[in-house]
């Protein structure tokens, strides 16, 4: 019944304020109260927490969060929804409403994130969040994207995203969220994910080179490491003969790119930097 009420309320508010869900902004509103309560529960909030919410929408989640934490920083990019939220949330003194693009605005300090962000910004959002110090984030993400975050080495979902996020955070795949929990319904299902930032679990001599190696090699994920490395080295103006010799000398050169663990990428990068 609560889910139906939220769905009815969302439809009513859309009509009342003349808001049409914008596909370009990824506006799919969560209309199941059990899902929202579960999201809040998984964040293990206390009255000392300052929570960041990305994409406040109609404030359904915002209101739940405000009951269980010290402050909510609710970010919303849609001016029409901002106008609604100012009226809807004006009585909640522990909610700070921030208008703008989460990828561009200055974000006040926070220690947890609880959100159902637009699918379209999932990857840049995670990297933006991980520029900050916080305890953990509990998010609803597109199922396919979530599975890439937590993919096992060698699987079809394993790739650049898996390795780069693993380097910065621990990922837990939690509850499945069907598309029927949203209005309008997206074309895909979702999953709850908990992200806990951490110190890198292995050492790299140069992070910029490490991320570049990961990015470049995964464009040729099924090739042997040596074969994927040769064009990478040639772009650095290394003669072909020298590039081949260096690629052959690198640790794990005969493995397929998809078979390398995140730690292997670190070892490979360090080996490359010492020999190049």
C-alpha positions in Angstrom: 0.0 0.0 0.0 2.8 2.4 0.9 4.4 1.7 -2.5 1.1 2.6 -4.2 0.8 5.8 -2.2 4.3 6.9 -3.2 3.6 6.1 -6.8 0.3 8.0 -6.6 2.0 10.9 -4.9 4.8 11.1 -7.5 2.2 11.1 -10.3 0.2 13.8 -8.5 3.2 16.0 -7.9 4.3 15.7 -11.5 0.9 16.9 -12.6 0.7 19.6 -9.9 4.0 21.1 -10.7 3.9 20.5 -14.5 7.0 18.4 -14.3 7.8 15.9 -17.1 10.4 13.3 -16.1 13.5 14.2 -18.2 15.3 11.3 -19.8 18.5 13.3 -20.2 18.6 13.8 -16.4 17.9 10.2 -15.7 14.7 11.0 -13.8 13.3 7.7 -12.6 11.8 8.3 -9.1 11.9 5.6 -6.5 8.3 4.9 -5.5 8.7 2.0 -3.1 9.0 2.9 0.6 10.4 -0.5 1.5 13.3 0.0 -0.9 14.0 3.5 0.6 13.8 2.2 4.1 16.2 -0.6 3.2 18.6 1.9 1.7 18.6 4.0 4.9 19.0 0.9 7.1 22.1 -0.3 5.2 23.8 3.0 5.8 23.7 2.4 9.6 23.1 6.1 10.3 23.7 7.8 13.6 22.8 11.4 14.8 26.5 12.3 14.2 26.3 11.6 10.4 26.2 14.2 7.6 24.7 12.5 4.6 25.0 13.4 1.0 22.1 12.6 -1.3 22.5 12.9 -5.0 19.4 13.6 -7.0 16.8 14.5 -4.3 13.8 14.2 -6.7 10.6 14.7 -4.7 12.4 14.4 -1.4 11.0 11.0 -0.4 14.4 9.6 0.6 15.5 13.1 1.9 12.7 13.0 4.5 13.6 9.5 5.7 17.3 10.4 6.0 16.5 13.6 8.0 15.0 11.5 10.8 18.1 9.5 11.4 21.1 11.8 11.0 22.6 15.1 12.0 22.3 16.7 8.5 21.3 15.9 4.9 23.0 17.6 2.0 20.5 17.1 -0.8 21.7 17.9 -4.3 19.3 18.4 -7.2 20.0 19.7 -10.7 16.4 20.3 -11.9 15.2 23.8 -11.2 11.6 22.7 -11.2 12.2 20.1 -8.6 14.3 22.6 -6.6 11.3 24.9 -6.4 9.2 22.0 -5.1 11.8 20.8 -2.6 12.2 24.3 -1.1 8.5 24.2 -0.2 8.4 20.5 0.7 11.5 20.5 3.0 11.3 24.0 4.4 10.3 22.7 7.9 13.3 20.3 8.1 16.1 22.3 9.7 18.7 19.6 9.2 18.3 19.5 5.4 20.6 21.7 3.2 19.3 21.9 -0.3 22.0 22.4 -3.0 21.0 23.3 -6.5 23.4 22.2 -9.3 25.2 19.4 -11.1 26.9 17.1 -8.6 29.8 16.7 -10.9 30.5 20.5 -10.9 29.2 22.0 -7.6 31.3 22.4 -4.5 30.2 19.8 -2.1 30.2 20.6 1.7 31.9 18.0 4.0 30.0 14.8 4.5 30.8 11.4 6.0 28.2 9.1 4.3 26.3 8.9 1.0 22.8 7.5 0.6 21.3 8.0 -2.8 19.6 6.7 -6.0 21.6 8.8 -8.5 20.9 9.0 -12.2 22.3 6.0 -14.1 23.9 8.3 -16.7 26.4 9.8 -14.2 27.3 6.6 -12.2 30.9 6.3 -13.3 32.0 9.9 -13.0 30.0 10.2 -9.8 31.8 7.4 -8.1 35.2 8.9 -9.0 34.0 12.4 -7.8 32.8 10.9 -4.5 36.1 9.1 -4.0 38.0 12.4 -4.2 36.5 13.0 -0.7 37.0 11.3 2.6 33.8 9.5 3.8 32.9 6.3 5.7 30.8 4.6 3.1 28.2 5.1 0.4 25.0 3.1 -0.1 23.6 3.6 -3.6 21.1 2.1 -6.0 22.9 1.7 -9.3 22.0 0.0 -12.6 22.4 -3.7 -12.1 24.8 -4.2 -15.1 27.0 -1.3 -13.8 27.0 -2.7 -10.3 28.0 -6.1 -11.5 31.0 -4.5 -13.3 32.0 -2.9 -10.1 32.1 -6.2 -8.2 33.1 -8.5 -11.1 35.5 -11.4 -10.7 38.8 -11.6 -12.6 38.3 -13.0 -16.1 34.5 -12.7 -16.2 32.7 -10.8 -19.0 31.9 -7.9 -16.6 35.5 -7.6 -15.4 37.2 -4.5 -16.8 38.8 -1.1 -16.3 36.0 0.0 -14.0 36.4 -3.0 -11.7 40.2 -2.5 -11.4 40.1 1.3 -10.9 37.4 1.2 -8.3 39.0 -1.8 -6.5 42.1 0.3 -6.1 40.2 3.0 -4.2 37.3 1.2 -2.4 35.8 -2.0 -1.3 32.6 -2.9 -3.1 29.7 -5.0 -1.7 26.8 -6.0 -4.0 23.7 -6.0 -1.8 20.0 -6.2 -2.8 18.4 -6.6 -6.2 16.0 -3.8 -7.1 13.5 -4.5 -10.0 12.7 -1.8 -12.4 9.1 -1.8 -11.2 10.2 0.1 -8.1 10.6 3.3 -10.1 8.4 5.7 -12.0 8.7 6.1 -14.9 10.1 2.5 -15.1 13.7 2.4 -16.5 14.6 -0.2 -19.1 16.9 -2.0 -16.7 16.9 -3.4 -13.2 19.0 -2.1 -10.4 21.1 -3.2 -7.4 22.0 -1.7 -4.0 25.7 -1.3 -3.6 27.8 -0.3 -0.6 31.1 1.4 -1.3 33.8 1.8 1.4 36.8 3.9 0.6 40.1 2.6 1.6 43.8 3.0 1.2 45.1 1.3 -2.0 45.5 -2.4 -1.3 48.8 -2.5 -3.3 51.5 -0.1 -4.2 52.0 1.6 -7.5 55.0 3.8 -8.3 52.9 6.3 -10.4 49.1 6.3 -10.2 48.6 8.3 -13.5 50.6 5.6 -15.4 48.8 2.8 -13.6 45.4 4.1 -14.6 46.6 4.7 -18.2 47.9 1.2 -18.4 44.6 -0.2 -17.1 42.6 1.9 -19.5 44.7 1.1 -22.5 45.1 -2.7 -22.0 41.4 -3.2 -21.4 40.7 -1.9 -24.9 42.3 -5.2 -25.9 41.1 -7.4 -23.1 41.3 -10.7 -25.0 44.9 -10.2 -26.2 48.0 -11.3 -24.5 49.6 -8.6 -22.4 52.7 -8.4 -24.6 50.5 -7.8 -27.7 48.4 -5.2 -26.0 51.5 -3.4 -24.6 53.4 -3.0 -27.9 51.1 -0.3 -29.3 51.1 1.4 -25.9 54.9 1.6 -25.9 55.0 2.6 -29.6 52.9 5.7 -28.8 55.7 6.7 -26.4 58.1 6.8 -29.4 59.8 3.6 -28.7 61.2 1.8 -31.8 59.2 -1.3 -32.6 62.1 -3.6 -31.9 62.6 -2.0 -28.5 58.8 -2.0 -27.8 58.6 -5.8 -28.5 61.6 -6.6 -26.4 60.3 -4.6 -23.5 56.8 -6.0 -23.8 58.3 -9.6 -23.8 60.3 -8.8 -20.7 57.3 -7.6 -18.6 55.9 -9.8 -15.9 52.8 -11.8 -17.0 53.4 -10.9 -20.6 51.9 -14.2 -21.8 48.7 -13.8 -19.9 45.5 -12.4 -21.4 44.6 -8.9 -20.2 41.3 -10.1 -18.7 43.2 -12.7 -16.6 45.3 -10.0 -14.7 44.2 -9.3 -11.2 44.2 -5.6 -10.0 47.4 -6.4 -8.1 48.9 -7.8 -11.3 48.2 -4.5 -13.1 50.1 -2.8 -10.3 53.1 -5.1 -10.6 53.0 -4.8 -14.4 53.0 -1.0 -14.2 55.8 -0.8 -11.7 57.9 -3.3 -13.8 57.2 -1.1 -16.9 58.2 2.1 -15.1 61.5 0.6 -13.9 62.4 -0.7 -17.3 61.2 2.1 -19.6 
